[in-house]
Amino acid sequence: MKALRKFFDNIKPSFEEGGKLHAFRSLYEGFESFAFVPNTTSRRGSVNVHDAFDSKRLMSFVVIALVPALLFGCYNIGYQNALAAGKLSEATFCGMFIYGLLAMLPKLIVSYVVGLGIEFTVAQWKKEEIAEGYLVSGIIIPLIIPVTTPLWMLALACAFSVIFAKEIFGGTGMNIFNVALIARAFLFFSYPSYMTGDCSVWVSADPILGFGYTALPDALTAATPLGAAAAEGFAGFDCPTIEAAVIGLIPGSMGETSVIAIGLGALLLLYTGVASWKTMLSVFVGGAATGFLMQSVGATEIEWWHHLVVGGFCFGAVFMATDPVTSARTEGGKWIYGLLIGFVAVLVRVLNPGYPEGMMLAILLMNLFAPLFDYFFVQSNINKRLNRAK
């Protein structure tokens, strides 16, 4: 680390005012602050808290929390490939994992190159520091799309989300909607056949450096549990499917299948205080209550808790509903915000079988109303204090 610190110190004069690379000062500051804790604090003598824990440290914790889902997603890509080819008995753990890793890696690279490239360009144009928000969005976007999504399509989605969901509102911290979900919504509405419906979108069949078992049969059946349930009028799941859903060995978006892997990330977010337990818990409570209600009135035969372990429910509740920028910030607002996300997600699943996964729409809708929830709770506190003052 001392050698890296010395390297940054040596090149710093070139990026300062008057240096030959001063036009790229924001680029230098972005990499420096990512590698090291900033050595500057708020103005001395002010009332601000002097703390070295900046937003880049916070984003780093979220990225670390996503690693279990990322690693398991890599394995599941190879597993689904071998299963569809009927060669699961011949597959090895390392072979399946490496196949999935090589399938995932180009998508991560495209996501970061496009997204960060746009943010670097905007920062240079505005002569501002580079925002750190895309550190998380850049890894989440590949995790919430099918493995067969073309790279050019992913690049379009990343560019659209960064420009129209964040930069147009003023950059990181000013966006109304979750950037990663806007990318998924762009893909869903622009290229629906690549996102759902066709079962082949969930299984990678590309030969990658000799890994994988790509001789897939013509009649490939790889529907997600939610897709299969919607096709049967939500008549229910069998137990092996639910057990596989908890482990994660089912078709689906690359990072959303394993409840266990997502749960490990949730524990880290809660332990470090990065995510709000109130928001996270209320999403599950809202989803469970709505699932129980739908089952009670005969709208579905699925057990209420099944909704919590299939599709993108867990991933959305842990990593996207808790986004500190687009979620509710007041303590009371967090409860209402989370409960309504769970309610809307399950309601869309049950009442609209044409779109069995409702988590994306639920979170985006509540992103829109989160400031309103906060306003009412803040105004209520102001009124209470005024009454006490009188």
PEDA-V855060 format. One record per residue. N is the residue number from 0. SS is DSSP state (h for helix, s for strand, l for the rest). PSI is psi as a letter, one per 20 degrees, with the letter a starting at -180 (* if undefined). OMEGA is omega in radians with two decimals (999 if undefined). Layout:
BEGIN
N/SS/PSI/OMEGA, N/SS/PSI/OMEGA
END
This chain:
BEGIN
0/l/h/3.11, 1/h/h/3.13, 2/h/h/3.12, 3/h/h/3.11, 4/h/h/3.12, 5/h/h/3.13, 6/h/g/3.12, 7/h/g/3.14, 8/h/h/-3.11, 9/h/h/-3.08, 10/h/i/-3.07, 11/h/g/-3.13, 12/h/h/-3.13, 13/h/h/-3.09, 14/h/i/3.13, 15/l/r/-3.11, 16/l/p/-3.10, 17/l/i/3.11, 18/l/r/-3.07, 19/l/i/3.12, 20/l/k/-3.07, 21/h/h/3.14, 22/h/i/-3.12, 23/h/k/-3.10, 24/h/g/-3.13, 25/h/h/3.10, 26/h/g/3.11, 27/h/g/-3.11, 28/h/h/3.12, 29/h/g/3.14, 30/h/h/-3.13, 31/h/g/-3.11, 32/h/h/3.06, 33/h/h/-3.11, 34/h/h/-3.08, 35/l/q/3.04, 36/l/p/-3.13, 37/l/q/-3.12, 38/l/j/3.08, 39/l/q/3.13, 40/l/a/3.11, 41/l/r/-3.11, 42/l/p/-3.13, 43/l/q/3.13, 44/l/i/3.12, 45/l/r/-3.11, 46/l/i/-3.12, 47/l/q/3.10, 48/l/p/3.11, 49/l/o/-3.03, 50/l/p/3.13, 51/l/i/-3.13, 52/l/n/-3.11, 53/l/a/-3.07, 54/h/h/3.09, 55/h/h/3.07, 56/h/g/3.14, 57/h/g/3.14, 58/h/h/3.14, 59/h/h/3.08, 60/h/h/3.13, 61/h/g/3.12, 62/h/g/3.12, 63/h/h/3.13, 64/h/h/3.13, 65/h/i/-3.06, 66/h/g/3.11, 67/h/g/3.12, 68/h/h/3.12, 69/h/g/-3.11, 70/h/g/3.12, 71/h/h/3.08, 72/h/h/3.10, 73/h/g/3.13, 74/h/g/-3.08, 75/h/h/3.08, 76/h/g/3.10, 77/h/h/3.14, 78/h/g/3.14, 79/h/h/3.10, 80/h/g/3.14, 81/h/h/3.14, 82/h/g/-3.13, 83/h/h/3.14, 84/l/i/-3.12, 85/l/k/-3.09, 86/l/k/-3.10, 87/h/h/-3.13, 88/h/h/-3.13, 89/h/i/-3.04, 90/l/q/3.06, 91/l/q/-3.14, 92/h/g/-3.11, 93/h/g/-3.14, 94/h/g/3.14, 95/h/g/-3.13, 96/h/g/-3.13, 97/h/h/3.09, 98/h/g/3.14, 99/h/h/3.12, 100/h/g/3.14, 101/h/h/3.07, 102/h/h/-3.10, 103/h/h/-3.00, 104/h/g/3.11, 105/h/h/-3.14, 106/h/h/3.06, 107/h/g/-3.13, 108/h/g/3.14, 109/h/g/-3.13, 110/h/g/-3.10, 111/h/h/-3.13, 112/h/g/-3.11, 113/h/g/-3.08, 114/h/g/3.14, 115/h/h/3.09, 116/h/g/3.11, 117/h/g/-3.14, 118/h/g/3.08, 119/h/g/-3.12, 120/h/g/-3.14, 121/h/g/3.13, 122/h/g/3.11, 123/h/g/-3.13, 124/h/h/-3.13, 125/h/i/-3.06, 126/l/l/3.13, 127/l/r/3.04, 128/l/q/3.12, 129/l/p/3.13, 130/l/q/-3.06, 131/l/j/-3.05, 132/l/h/-3.06, 133/h/i/3.05, 134/h/h/3.13, 135/h/g/-3.12, 136/h/h/-3.09, 137/h/h/3.11, 138/h/h/-3.13, 139/h/g/-3.07, 140/h/g/3.09, 141/h/h/-3.10, 142/h/i/-3.06, 143/l/j/3.10, 144/l/q/3.08, 145/l/q/-3.08, 146/l/h/-3.08, 147/l/j/3.13, 148/l/p/-3.14, 149/l/q/-3.10, 150/h/h/-3.14, 151/h/h/3.10, 152/h/g/3.09, 153/h/g/3.13, 154/h/g/3.10, 155/h/g/-3.12, 156/h/g/3.12, 157/h/g/3.14, 158/h/g/3.14, 159/h/g/-3.07, 160/h/g/-3.12, 161/h/g/-3.09, 162/h/g/-2.98, 163/h/i/3.12, 164/h/i/-3.11, 165/l/f/-3.03, 166/h/h/-3.12, 167/h/h/3.10, 168/h/i/3.11, 169/l/i/3.09, 170/l/a/-3.09, 171/l/p/-3.13, 172/l/i/-3.12, 173/l/i/-3.08, 174/l/q/-3.13, 175/l/g/-3.06, 176/l/q/3.08, 177/l/p/-3.02, 178/h/g/-3.12, 179/h/h/-3.14, 180/h/h/3.06, 181/h/h/3.08, 182/h/g/3.13, 183/h/h/3.11, 184/h/h/3.09, 185/h/g/3.13, 186/h/g/-3.09, 187/h/g/-3.09, 188/h/h/-3.13, 189/h/h/-3.09, 190/l/m/-3.04, 191/h/h/-3.11, 192/h/h/3.11, 193/h/i/-3.04, 194/l/h/-3.08, 195/l/r/3.08, 196/l/f/-3.13, 197/l/o/-3.03, 198/h/h/-3.09, 199/h/i/-3.13, 200/h/i/-3.06, 201/h/i/-3.10, 202/l/p/3.10, 203/l/p/3.14, 204/l/k/-3.13, 205/l/p/3.05, 206/l/p/-3.08, 207/s/o/3.05, 208/l/k/3.09, 209/l/i/3.12, 210/s/q/3.08, 211/l/r/-3.10, 212/l/n/-2.87, 213/l/j/3.11, 214/l/m/-3.05, 215/l/q/3.11, 216/l/q/-3.13, 217/l/g/-3.13, 218/l/m/-3.09, 219/l/p/3.09, 220/l/o/-3.10, 221/l/l/-3.14, 222/l/q/3.04, 223/l/q/3.11, 224/h/g/3.12, 225/h/g/3.12, 226/h/g/3.11, 227/h/h/3.14, 228/h/g/3.12, 229/h/h/3.14, 230/h/h/3.14, 231/l/j/-3.13, 232/l/k/-3.12, 233/l/l/3.14, 234/l/i/3.07, 235/l/r/3.10, 236/l/q/2.98, 237/l/r/-3.05, 238/h/g/3.13, 239/h/h/3.13, 240/h/g/-3.14, 241/h/g/3.11, 242/h/g/3.10, 243/h/h/3.14, 244/h/h/3.13, 245/h/g/3.11, 246/h/g/3.12, 247/l/j/-3.09, 248/l/m/3.14, 249/l/q/3.04, 250/l/q/3.13, 251/l/a/3.07, 252/l/q/-2.85, 253/l/h/-3.08, 254/l/j/-3.00, 255/l/i/-2.94, 256/l/h/-3.00, 257/l/o/3.08, 258/h/h/-3.13, 259/h/g/-3.14, 260/h/g/3.11, 261/h/h/3.12, 262/h/h/3.08, 263/h/g/3.08, 264/h/h/3.13, 265/h/g/3.13, 266/h/g/3.13, 267/h/g/-3.14, 268/h/h/-3.14, 269/h/h/-3.14, 270/h/g/-3.12, 271/h/i/-3.13, 272/l/j/-3.13, 273/l/g/-3.13, 274/l/q/3.13, 275/l/p/3.12, 276/h/h/3.13, 277/h/g/3.10, 278/h/g/-3.09, 279/h/g/-3.10, 280/h/g/-3.09, 281/h/h/3.07, 282/h/g/3.14, 283/h/h/3.11, 284/h/g/3.12, 285/h/g/3.12, 286/h/g/-3.14, 287/h/g/-3.14, 288/h/g/3.13, 289/h/g/3.09, 290/h/g/3.11, 291/h/g/3.12, 292/h/g/3.14, 293/h/h/3.11, 294/h/h/-3.11, 295/h/h/-3.11, 296/l/j/3.09, 297/l/j/3.14, 298/l/h/3.13, 299/l/q/3.08, 300/l/i/-3.13, 301/l/p/3.05, 302/l/q/-3.03, 303/l/h/-3.08, 304/l/i/3.10, 305/h/h/-3.14, 306/h/h/-3.04, 307/h/i/-3.01, 308/h/j/3.13, 309/l/r/3.13, 310/l/b/-3.10, 311/l/j/-3.06, 312/h/g/-3.11, 313/h/g/-3.11, 314/h/g/3.14, 315/h/g/-3.13, 316/h/h/-3.04, 317/h/g/-2.94, 318/h/i/-3.07, 319/h/h/3.07, 320/l/h/-3.09, 321/l/j/3.10, 322/l/o/-3.04, 323/l/i/-3.11, 324/l/g/-2.99, 325/l/i/3.14, 326/l/r/3.09, 327/l/q/-3.07, 328/l/h/3.08, 329/l/q/-3.08, 330/h/g/3.09, 331/h/h/3.13, 332/h/h/3.13, 333/h/h/3.12, 334/h/g/-3.13, 335/h/g/-3.14, 336/h/g/-3.11, 337/h/g/3.14, 338/h/g/-3.12, 339/h/h/3.06, 340/h/g/3.11, 341/h/g/3.14, 342/h/g/-3.09, 343/h/h/-3.11, 344/h/g/-3.12, 345/h/h/3.13, 346/h/g/3.11, 347/h/g/3.14, 348/h/g/-3.02, 349/h/g/-3.02, 350/h/i/3.13, 351/l/m/-3.09, 352/l/i/3.08, 353/l/i/3.10, 354/l/n/-3.01, 355/l/i/-3.13, 356/l/o/-3.05, 357/l/j/-3.03, 358/h/g/-3.11, 359/h/g/-3.12, 360/h/h/-3.12, 361/h/g/-3.11, 362/h/g/3.14, 363/h/h/3.11, 364/h/g/-3.14, 365/h/h/2.99, 366/h/h/-3.12, 367/h/h/-3.06, 368/h/i/-3.10, 369/h/g/3.11, 370/h/h/3.13, 371/h/g/3.09, 372/h/g/3.13, 373/h/h/-3.12, 374/h/g/-3.09, 375/h/h/-3.14, 376/h/h/3.08, 377/h/g/-3.14, 378/h/h/3.10, 379/h/g/3.11, 380/h/h/3.11, 381/h/g/-3.14, 382/h/h/3.12, 383/h/g/3.14, 384/h/h/3.09, 385/h/h/3.13, 386/h/h/3.11, 387/h/h/3.14, 388/h/h/3.11, 389/l/*/999
END
